[in-house]
Structure formats: C-alpha cells, structure tokens
C-alpha cells in the first residue's frame, strides 16, 4: 500500500512542480519536502488540494502540518506523508468494512 501511495504522491509532485524540476525516480520515502524538493508554500497548498481530491477530506495536509512545529515541517519527508495517508486510508477502509462509515449510516 505504501508503494502505491508513494507513487501517487510522486505523480502529484511532478504535476505541481513539473518534470523539469522533479524526476519521478528521485522521490523516495526519505525525500524531504523542504531540502530535497524545495517545495514552496503555494506548492504545499496545491498538494493539499490534490490529496483532498484523491483521498477525501480525511487526508488534511494542512491539519497534519498544523500538528508539527516549524523544524518538524522543514524536516518532513515524503515517507511521513505516505505513512499518514496510509493510516487514514486504512482506518477508513476498516470503518467501511465494519459498516460504520458515514455513507452507510445515512
């Protein structure tokens, strides 16, 4: 599952920053958003929107970042985001299979 999420995030990053700045093979779980990718705040916003469209409102990048201090944000790796999305989507799948998802309650 992590490999699939990493591939999707890599695709989103390529879409945001363009192929000329980011080669898909270079993004790994250890790649940092700040030092390695030099992502700017507007690019984080674009990534948040793409994540929202792909995974739904539960994957809230801005909320995830808000839980971190500035040093942690600057040091954050792609792997941390992959792990976060994996936890969220795993929990969503578990609720759905248990029949407790909001869609089945209504």
C-alpha positions as CSV (number, residue, x, y, z in Angstrom):
1,X,0.0,0.0,0.0
2,X,2.8,2.4,0.9
3,X,4.4,1.9,-2.6
4,X,1.1,2.8,-4.2
5,X,0.7,5.9,-2.1
6,X,4.3,6.9,-2.7
7,X,3.7,6.6,-6.5
8,X,0.5,8.7,-6.3
9,X,2.2,11.4,-4.3
10,X,5.2,11.4,-6.7
11,X,2.8,11.9,-9.5
12,X,1.1,14.8,-7.7
13,X,4.5,16.4,-7.0
14,X,5.5,16.0,-10.7
15,X,2.2,17.6,-11.7
16,X,2.8,20.5,-9.2
17,X,6.5,21.3,-9.9
18,X,6.8,20.0,-13.4
19,X,9.0,17.3,-14.8
20,X,11.9,19.6,-15.4
21,X,12.4,20.2,-11.7
22,X,11.5,16.7,-10.4
23,X,12.3,13.4,-11.8
24,X,9.9,10.7,-10.6
25,X,12.7,8.3,-9.9
26,X,14.2,10.7,-7.4
27,X,11.3,10.8,-4.9
28,X,11.7,8.2,-2.2
29,X,10.3,7.8,1.3
30,X,13.4,9.7,2.6
31,X,13.0,12.6,0.3
32,X,12.3,15.8,2.2
33,X,9.8,18.4,1.0
34,X,12.0,21.4,2.0
35,X,15.6,20.4,1.5
36,X,15.3,17.9,-1.4
37,X,12.3,19.2,-3.3
38,X,12.4,22.9,-2.2
39,X,8.6,23.0,-2.1
40,X,7.2,26.4,-1.6
41,X,4.0,27.2,0.5
42,X,1.9,27.6,-2.6
43,X,3.0,24.2,-3.8
44,X,2.0,22.7,-0.5
45,X,-1.4,24.2,-1.0
46,X,-1.6,22.6,-4.4
47,X,-0.5,19.3,-3.0
48,X,-3.2,19.6,-0.2
49,X,-5.8,20.1,-2.9
50,X,-4.7,17.1,-4.9
51,X,-4.6,15.0,-1.8
52,X,-8.1,16.1,-0.9
53,X,-9.4,15.2,-4.3
54,X,-7.7,11.8,-4.3
55,X,-8.2,10.7,-0.7
56,X,-11.1,12.8,0.6
57,X,-11.4,15.3,3.4
58,X,-9.9,12.9,6.0
59,X,-6.5,13.4,4.5
60,X,-6.0,17.0,5.6
61,X,-2.4,18.1,4.8
62,X,-2.8,21.5,6.4
63,X,-4.2,19.9,9.5
64,X,-1.3,17.4,9.5
65,X,1.2,20.2,9.2
66,X,-0.5,22.2,11.9
67,X,0.3,19.5,14.4
68,X,4.0,20.0,13.8
69,X,6.4,22.7,14.8
70,X,8.4,24.6,12.2
71,X,11.5,22.4,12.5
72,X,9.4,19.3,12.0
73,X,7.7,20.8,9.0
74,X,11.0,21.8,7.4
75,X,12.4,18.3,8.0
76,X,9.3,16.4,6.9
77,X,9.9,13.6,4.5
78,X,7.6,12.2,1.8
79,X,7.6,9.0,3.8
80,X,5.9,10.8,6.8
81,X,3.1,11.9,4.5
82,X,2.8,8.4,3.0
83,X,2.6,6.9,6.4
84,X,0.0,9.5,7.5
85,X,-2.2,8.8,4.4
86,X,-1.8,5.0,4.9
87,X,-3.1,5.3,8.5
88,X,-6.0,7.5,7.4
89,X,-7.0,5.3,4.4
90,X,-6.5,2.1,6.4
91,X,-8.8,3.4,9.2
92,X,-11.4,4.5,6.6
93,X,-11.3,1.0,4.9
94,X,-11.7,-0.6,8.3
95,X,-14.7,1.5,9.2
96,X,-16.2,0.9,5.8
97,X,-15.8,-2.9,6.1
98,X,-17.3,-2.8,9.6
99,X,-20.3,-0.9,8.2
100,X,-19.7,2.2,10.3
101,X,-18.7,4.6,7.5
102,X,-20.8,7.8,7.2
103,X,-22.0,6.7,3.8
104,X,-23.6,3.6,5.2
105,X,-25.1,5.3,8.3
106,X,-27.2,7.7,6.2
